[in-house]
Amino acid sequence: MKRGKKRRAPSPLLLRELAALEEAAAARGIQIHYDRLEASGLILNSGLCTLNGEYHLFIEKRKSVADKILFLKHQLEQEYTTP
């Protein structure tokens, strides 16, 4: 049986920053989804899409908290028009 690596818990400072970015995204009408972006061996990229007139941001849930923060910052810097 495989044993996974034990990861250290992310710092509370990083978790607060991630929560603040998630709130900023929600205020802009962007719904965030943390999922495994893999299906039938096909690995998908994280990114923003529009579904039924709403913005949805899909993020690979296995990314580190620091990577999620960087990705969210980059996405929130973009200008989006209301669909």
C-alpha positions as a Markdown table, in Angstrom:
| # | Residue | x | y | z |
|---|---|---|---|---|
| 1 | Met | 0.0 | 0.0 | 0.0 |
| 2 | Lys | 1.3 | 3.4 | -0.9 |
| 3 | Arg | 1.8 | 6.0 | 1.8 |
| 4 | Gly | 1.4 | 9.6 | 0.8 |
| 5 | Lys | 3.7 | 12.3 | 2.0 |
| 6 | Lys | 2.6 | 14.1 | 5.1 |
| 7 | Arg | 2.4 | 17.8 | 4.4 |
| 8 | Arg | 2.7 | 20.5 | 6.9 |
| 9 | Ala | -0.3 | 22.6 | 7.5 |
| 10 | Pro | -0.2 | 26.0 | 5.7 |
| 11 | Ser | 0.4 | 29.0 | 7.7 |
| 12 | Pro | -2.6 | 30.9 | 9.1 |
| 13 | Leu | -1.3 | 34.0 | 7.3 |
| 14 | Leu | -1.5 | 32.3 | 3.9 |
| 15 | Leu | -5.0 | 30.9 | 4.7 |
| 16 | Arg | -6.2 | 34.4 | 5.6 |
| 17 | Glu | -4.8 | 35.8 | 2.4 |
| 18 | Leu | -6.5 | 33.0 | 0.4 |
| 19 | Ala | -9.8 | 33.7 | 2.2 |
| 20 | Ala | -9.6 | 37.4 | 1.4 |
| 21 | Leu | -8.9 | 36.7 | -2.3 |
| 22 | Glu | -11.9 | 34.3 | -2.4 |
| 23 | Glu | -14.1 | 37.0 | -0.9 |
| 24 | Ala | -12.8 | 39.5 | -3.4 |
| 25 | Ala | -13.7 | 37.1 | -6.2 |
| 26 | Ala | -17.2 | 36.5 | -4.8 |
| 27 | Ala | -17.7 | 40.3 | -4.6 |
| 28 | Arg | -17.0 | 40.4 | -8.3 |
| 29 | Gly | -19.5 | 37.6 | -9.0 |
| 30 | Ile | -16.9 | 34.9 | -9.6 |
| 31 | Gln | -17.7 | 31.5 | -8.2 |
| 32 | Ile | -14.6 | 29.5 | -7.2 |
| 33 | His | -14.4 | 25.7 | -7.5 |
| 34 | Tyr | -11.6 | 23.6 | -6.1 |
| 35 | Asp | -11.6 | 20.3 | -7.9 |
| 36 | Arg | -9.3 | 17.6 | -9.3 |
| 37 | Leu | -9.0 | 18.7 | -12.8 |
| 38 | Glu | -8.4 | 15.3 | -14.3 |
| 39 | Ala | -10.8 | 13.1 | -16.2 |
| 40 | Ser | -10.0 | 9.8 | -17.9 |
| 41 | Gly | -6.3 | 10.5 | -17.8 |
| 42 | Leu | -6.7 | 13.9 | -19.3 |
| 43 | Ile | -5.2 | 16.7 | -17.1 |
| 44 | Leu | -7.0 | 20.0 | -17.5 |
| 45 | Asn | -5.7 | 23.5 | -16.7 |
| 46 | Ser | -7.1 | 25.8 | -14.0 |
| 47 | Gly | -9.0 | 28.7 | -15.4 |
| 48 | Leu | -12.0 | 30.9 | -15.7 |
| 49 | Cys | -15.1 | 30.2 | -17.8 |
| 50 | Thr | -18.6 | 31.5 | -18.3 |
| 51 | Leu | -21.5 | 29.1 | -17.7 |
| 52 | Asn | -25.1 | 30.3 | -18.1 |
| 53 | Gly | -24.0 | 33.9 | -17.8 |
| 54 | Glu | -22.0 | 33.4 | -14.6 |
| 55 | Tyr | -18.2 | 33.4 | -14.1 |
| 56 | His | -16.7 | 30.2 | -12.7 |
| 57 | Leu | -13.1 | 29.8 | -11.7 |
| 58 | Phe | -11.8 | 26.3 | -11.6 |
| 59 | Ile | -8.7 | 25.6 | -9.6 |
| 60 | Glu | -6.8 | 22.3 | -9.1 |
| 61 | Lys | -7.4 | 21.5 | -5.5 |
| 62 | Arg | -4.0 | 19.7 | -5.2 |
| 63 | Lys | -2.1 | 22.9 | -5.7 |
| 64 | Ser | -0.3 | 24.4 | -2.7 |
| 65 | Val | -2.0 | 27.3 | -0.9 |
| 66 | Ala | 0.8 | 29.6 | -2.1 |
| 67 | Asp | 0.1 | 28.5 | -5.7 |
| 68 | Lys | -3.6 | 29.1 | -5.3 |
| 69 | Ile | -2.9 | 32.6 | -4.0 |
| 70 | Leu | -0.7 | 33.5 | -6.9 |
| 71 | Phe | -3.3 | 32.1 | -9.4 |
| 72 | Leu | -6.2 | 34.0 | -7.8 |
| 73 | Lys | -4.2 | 37.2 | -7.7 |
| 74 | His | -3.4 | 36.9 | -11.4 |
| 75 | Gln | -7.1 | 36.1 | -12.2 |
| 76 | Leu | -8.4 | 39.0 | -10.1 |
| 77 | Glu | -6.0 | 41.4 | -11.9 |
| 78 | Gln | -7.8 | 40.7 | -15.2 |
| 79 | Glu | -10.7 | 42.9 | -16.3 |
| 80 | Tyr | -14.0 | 41.0 | -16.7 |
| 81 | Thr | -17.2 | 42.4 | -18.2 |
| 82 | Thr | -20.5 | 41.2 | -16.9 |
| 83 | Pro | -21.7 | 38.4 | -19.2 |
